[in-house]
Structures are given as C-alpha cells and as structure tokens.
Amino acid sequence: MTPSASALRLDTAAQDLLFRQAHSTHAFTGEPVTDETVRAVYDLVKYGPTAFNQQPLRVVLIRSPEARRKLVGHMARGNREKTARAPLTAVLAGDRDFHTELPAQFPALPEAATRFYADPGVRERSALFNGGLQVAYFIMGIRAAGLAAGPMSGFDAAGINKEFFAEGAHFVLAVVNIGRPAEDVRHSRGPRLDFQQVFSTA
C-alpha cells in the first residue's frame, strides 16, 4: 500500500475497483446488465453533489434492436461496432427544464435563485455542468457494481437529440456502453499527470 493510499478511508480493494484497476472498456462479454443492477447503481449515485440539488440527468437505456440500430447510426465510425455489441448502452442527457423540480428538491431555494434559473441560457449551462457531474458519478456507480463503462463523446449530437429527445427539453451529454469487460481486450493504462503537474498552492 502506498502512503497516499493508506491516507484514504476506502480499503485498497475498493480503491482498485473504482480507480486503479478500472478501465474504459470497448469490448464486453455477453452477460446481460439487468434493470435491477441499473436501479441499484442509480440509488447509489443519485447522492452526488450538484448546485442547489438540481438533478438534470436523464437516461435512456437502449435495449430494443430498433433503438440500438438508430443509435448506432448516429455514432462516430469508430464507436459503431462497440455500441452495436455492448450488452447495454445508456444515452445520458441533460434536462433544460430541471428548474421545474427545484422547489421539491431544495425547499429553501432563495427567490433570487428562482429568478436566476428562469433564464433559458443559464439553465442550459447549468444542466451541462451539473449533468456532467452526474455522468461522472454514474460511471463510478457502474464500476462499483463490478461492471465496466465505455463512455463516448464521438457521436452526432443533433441526430441523437432528434431521434431520442425530439420534444427539445433534453440534450445528449454522453453515450456509455456498459457490461462485464472481455478479459482478452484489457490494455495497459495510459499515463496520468503527477500531483506536482496538477496542483499548486495559492
């Protein structure tokens, strides 16, 4: 155990599961991912922090062959085969109208904040940022379930929005393939920046 690892509350097995041995995965076994597993993941990650407890994340689980065919058609060429073969694919989107649920989620929301979120541009930027936080927590939840995630940003966003979010309130943030990783496709981990390269003290 490294000194930095010993400073954490998580045991080393959990650290490895969530971070050190986890990889973005492009090929999976045929083992299905059940709705029960996805629900357990969400019930864990929904507690991730966001501004004023706003929860703009919306998720479409791609299970039918027809929906998968439509989605694959909007993926970048290098992402099509892996998306076609994944046991489960989730389209993660942001909801521009998240503000309609804020009073229930944050009863003490200041009146000034309510006026602030009345601006559609503000809401879209906020949904992008806070939805991005929720996407990251979703990926960690997938790892916590012992599965692997293959998040992708290579897709035709306008095409996916028209196909799956035609009403216009939602917009795609990421597409994530989910499943148990195939053992024969693991690759060496890419380098990461050192602490000194990232941190400074003011």
N, C-alpha and C positions, 0 to 999 in steps of 0.2 A: 504494500500500500504506500503510495506516495504521500509526502507531508500534506499536500493540498487536498488529497482525497480524504485523509483522516480528519480534516477540519470540517467535513460535511456531516450532516445528520443522517443522510441516506447511507445504507450499508453499500459495500463495494459491488455486490450483486445487482442492486438496484441502479447504481451509477452506470454499470456496464450495460444493463438492459436498456436504459433510457438514452445513454450518450455514447460511451466508449466503443461498444460493440454494435451499435445500431448503425445501419447504412440506409441511404436511399436505395430502393430496390427497383429493378427493372424487369425481373422475371420471378414468377411465383409458382408454387406447387398448385395442384388442382383443388386443394382443400377449400371448401366454401367459407365465407365470412357471414355469420348469421346476423339477423336483426338484433338478437339478444346481445351479441357482442358489441354491436354498434351502439345500442342503447346504454350498455354499461360504460363504454368509452365516454359518451356524451354526459352521463350522470356524474362522471368524474371531472371532466374538463370544463363544464359549464361554470365552475367557480373561478376560472381565470379572471384577472383584473381587467376592467375596462373603465373608461371615463363615465362617471355618473351611472355605472352599472348598465350602460347601454349594451344591447346584445343584437348587433346587426347580422350575425352569421345566419345564413340559411343553407341547407344542404339537400341536394338531390342525389339519392342513391340510384345508380344506374344498374338495374338488374335485368330488364327485358332485352331480348335480342334487338328489337326495333330501336329502343333508346340508345343502346350501345352503338348500333350502326350509325345513327345520326351523330352521336358524339364523336366517334372516330373520324367521321368526315370533316370535322372542324379542328382536328388536332394537327399539329405540325407533322410533317412527313416522318421525322424520327421518333415521334411519340405514338404513331398509329398502331403498330403491331403490339407494343407492350400494353396499350389500352384495350385492344381487342381481346387480349389473352388474360388480363387480370381477373382474379376471382370476383372482385368488387371494385367499382370506381365511384368516387364521390365528386360531384361538382359542388364546390364551395363558393357561395355568393354572399354579397353584402346587400342588405335591405335599406334602401334610401328612406323608407318610411318608419325606421326603427323608433322615431320620436313619439309615435302614437302609443307606444307601450311604456314609455319612460315613467309616467306617474305611478304606475303599479310597481315598477322595478325600483324606483327611487322616490318614495312618497314625499320626501323633504326637498325635492328639486326646487332650487330658487326660481322665482319668477323670471329673473334676468336670463337664466339658462333656457327656460322655455321659449322666450323670445329669440334667443340666440339660435336655437335649433329650428326656428321657423324658416330660416334661410335655406333653400334647397342646396346651394353650393356648399354651405357649412355642413349640412347633413351628409352630402356625398363624400366630402373629405373625411368626416368623422367615421362614416361607415367603412371607408377604405382603411383607415388606420386601425380602428378597433376591431373590424372584421379580420384584418391581418393578424392582430394579436390572437384572435380566436382560432384562426387557421393554424398558427404555431402550436397552440395548446392542443388542438385536435390531433396534430401529428404526434405530439408527445403521448397523448392518450392511446393512439394506435400502438405505439411502442410499448406502453405499459400493459397492453393486452397480450404482449408476446408476438405481435404481428409486425410487419414492415410496411412502411409507407413509401410511395414513389410520387412525391409532389412534382407537378409540372406547371410551367407558365407558357410553354410553347403551344399556342392554340389561337384560333381566330375568335377573339372575344366577341366581336359583333355577331358572328354566326351563332355562337353558343347562346348569347343573350337572346337572339331572335328565336332560337329553337326551343330553349327551356324557360325563358323568362320574358315571354312576349308581352306581358302586361306592363313591363317597363320599370317596375319598382325595384327589381333586383338586378344585380350585375355580377358577372363571374369574377372571382378573385383567384382561384386556383382549381386545378383538377388533380385529384390524388388517387392513385391506384393503391389498393390495399390487399394484403394477403400474407400467407406464410412464405418467406423467401425460399427460392430454389437454392439448394446447397451448392450447386456447381457454378453459380454465377457471382459468387462473392468476389469483390475486388479489393485491392489494397486501399487503405484510407488516404485521401488526399491531404496535403499539408494544411495546417492551420497557423494563423499568426500567433506569435508568442505574446505573453502578457505585456511585455515591455513595448511591443509594437502597437498595442491597442490602448493601453491605459496611460494616462498622465494625471498629475495631481495639481490642482489649482489652489 
